[in-house]
Amino acid sequence: MLITPLKFPNKYFAICFICLSFFCNQNLNASNEPIIRVLISKEKNLRIRADSSIPLMFKYKNLIKKNVKGITLKKEMNSIKLFFDKNKSKVYEIEEDKELVIKSYDKRGIWVGGKRYTGLIYIKNLKNEMFVVNKLGIEKYLTSVVGSEMPYRWPLEALKAQAIASRTYALKKTGNDLYDIDSTQRDQVYNGLESKTYKTYKAVKFTRSLIITHENKLINALFHSSSAGMTENSEDVWKNKYPYLISVKDFDQNNPNLYWKKNFSNKELQILFPKIGGIKKIEILDITKTGRLKNIKLIGNYGSLDISGINLRKKMGLKSTLFRFKFITVNKKEKNKIKNHNNLLMISGMGAGHGVGMSQWGAKHLAMRGYKAKDILEYYYKGIQIKPFKKIYK
């Protein structure tokens, strides 16, 4: 285990001191740009490596290495086992509740698994999981988020609207001791340098520091892919009612994936809902004004279950809560074509996402009609103001 301080020869003292100072005093951005900590992985096995001939810099407690090509980490019980490419026989143990830091000067970033990231990589060992967090300036973060959330070939004004909404969402987000925001659809998608392009860079640069407020407070800048004609009131999806998140007409009819279908066999339904013995009947208890399922009763072989449309969507992996369903009996000729045959639950739906706030496909349509980013945002978020986050944030 790495417990005692390491003794360095005098000729390496200056180099090690510089490296230590770099890690301790690294501010990432000298212009007061907000820093964000993004959770990028909780994998039990992880490979981290340099992208090119420029090596990585590594720090854990008193151990500092500045010529690292690659690192392998494996979570075992309460510890993390680690070894470097140059000496795979030497295995280090990262103690519980301790963290290590990795940095690179390479503009092409650091490979973490199958994606590249800029900024600092923090890895913390907790009892049950290995948390990998990317710490960087919010503007660099956004150049990836915009390309992860919206195709970079879309009109620049749509990308700019996405940049402002995503910046607002990130700054509004309340994190925890480990990280501020998740890199998945739980918050907003962040794929590191893999999704950064010149066009997403322009969208972020042209909107630098701009955020959305309502009554001088950051709004909850929710967005989604496609609402299928009408966005949703916030209170019809969640408990909170926001005056700026109200239902408006959407313009997402050109979405090629507007309509979707998903089928479930009896066996699949029994696995999903074992306590009630699958689903043999569904009753709609409540729908929103836009037609989304709000509350539903599932009736199975052993009982029933009342569930919200949101939770059912998550449980069954549906694209939205704007769907209807029917049960069909598979005939003998089709049984051989369908695994786990007998009855099927067929679900047909429209749109993608929760339907609240800005529709990304709608933003594309409006941008193609000549709307500016400000116009798009003011259409989907009512009674808002768009302004710089801080005067010193330049």
Secondary structure, DSSP 8 states (H G I E B T S, - for coil): ---S-----HHHHHHHHHHHHHHHH--S-TT---EEEEEEE--SEEEEEESSSS-EEEEETTEEEEEE-EEEEEEETTEEEEEETTEEEEEEEE-TT-EEEEE---TT-EEETTEEE-SEEEEEE-SS-EEEEEEEEHHHHHHHHHHHHS-TTS-HHHHHHHHHHHHHHHHH----SS-SEESSTTS----GGGG--HHHHHHHHHTTTEEEEETTEE----EESB-TTB-B-GGGTSS---TT----B---TT-TTSEEEEEEEHHHHHHH-GGGTS-SEEEEEEE-TTS-EEEEEEE-SS-EEEEEHHHHHHHHT-S-S-EEEEEEE--HHHHTTSTT-SEEEEEEEE-BS--BSEEHHHHHHHHHTT--HHHHHHHHSTT-EEEES-TT--
